[in-house]
């Protein structure tokens, strides 16, 4: 679907419902109704989810400042980004990143504490 394609490709830009409807060659009302019927959510909620999912990936894989991640994922207001992120994930962006670091450290600690296998004992 054209609307989903646009959102997935261009989520980091300042997309509006008008932009999505024009790209999909549909009226805003028709697009919203058909999108919600097929996907289960509105185009703008879907856009928010795509942006938050991208931000989660960046928080897990980079050390970029949270304000930069907000901007790179299409949020012009870092405070709004943080509020929405917490609303959608249950954690603030910084807490999400801290939990990642704790999980990585835990995996690292576990890996180092495993005794090597002695091939002579097998």
C-alpha positions in Angstrom: 0.0 0.0 0.0 1.3 3.4 -1.0 0.6 5.1 2.4 2.6 2.4 4.3 5.4 2.5 1.8 5.7 6.3 2.2 5.6 6.1 6.0 8.2 3.3 6.1 10.5 5.1 3.7 10.1 8.7 4.8 9.1 8.6 8.5 12.0 10.9 9.5 10.7 13.8 7.5 7.8 16.1 8.6 5.0 13.9 7.2 1.4 15.1 7.6 -1.8 13.3 6.8 -2.1 15.6 3.8 1.3 14.4 2.5 0.3 10.7 3.0 -3.1 11.1 1.4 -1.6 12.9 -1.7 1.1 10.2 -2.1 -1.6 7.5 -1.9 -3.9 9.5 -4.3 -6.7 9.5 -1.7 -8.7 11.9 0.3 -7.7 12.3 4.0 -11.0 10.9 5.2 -11.0 7.9 2.9 -7.3 7.2 3.6 -7.9 7.3 7.4 -10.9 5.1 7.2 -9.4 2.5 4.9 -6.0 2.5 6.7 -7.6 1.9 10.1 -9.8 -0.8 8.6 -6.8 -2.7 7.1 -4.1 -1.9 9.7 -6.1 -1.4 12.8 -4.8 2.1 13.5 -4.7 5.5 11.9 -2.0 6.6 9.5 -0.6 9.1 12.0 -0.5 6.5 14.9 1.2 4.1 12.5 3.8 6.8 11.7 4.4 7.4 15.4 4.9 3.6 15.9 7.4 3.4 13.0 9.3 6.4 14.5 9.4 4.9 18.0 10.5 1.5 16.6 13.3 3.3 14.8 14.3 5.2 17.9 14.4 2.0 19.9 16.8 0.4 17.4 19.0 3.5 17.6 18.9 3.5 21.4 20.0 -0.1 21.3 22.7 0.2 18.7 24.2 3.6 19.0 25.4 6.1 21.6 23.8 9.0 19.8 22.4 11.6 22.2 18.6 11.2 22.7 17.9 14.7 21.2 19.7 13.6 18.0 17.7 10.3 17.9 14.5 12.3 18.3 15.4 14.6 15.4 16.6 11.7 13.2 13.4 9.8 13.7 11.2 12.7 12.7 10.4 14.4 16.0 10.9 18.1 16.0 10.4 18.4 19.8 12.6 16.2 22.0 10.3 16.6 25.0 7.3 15.3 23.0 9.5 12.5 21.7 10.4 11.5 25.3 6.8 11.7 26.5 5.5 9.6 23.5 8.3 7.1 23.9 7.5 6.5 27.5 3.7 6.3 26.8 4.3 3.7 24.1 7.1 1.6 25.7 6.7 2.2 29.5 10.2 3.5 29.7 11.8 6.9 29.0 14.4 6.8 26.2 17.3 7.0 28.8 15.8 4.2 30.9 15.3 2.1 27.8 19.0 2.6 26.9 20.1 1.9 30.5 18.1 -1.4 30.5 19.9 -2.3 27.3 23.3 -1.6 28.9 22.3 -3.7 31.9 21.2 -6.6 29.7 24.4 -6.4 27.6 26.5 -6.3 30.8 24.6 -9.2 32.2 25.2 -11.3 29.1 28.8 -10.3 29.2 29.1 -11.3 32.9 27.4 -14.6 32.2 29.7 -15.4 29.2 32.8 -14.8 31.2 31.7 -16.9 34.2 31.1 -20.0 32.1 34.0 -22.4 32.7 35.7 -23.6 29.6 35.1 -27.2 28.6 38.1 -29.5 29.2 38.2 -31.8 26.1 40.0 -34.5 28.1 36.9 -34.9 30.4 34.5 -35.6 27.6 
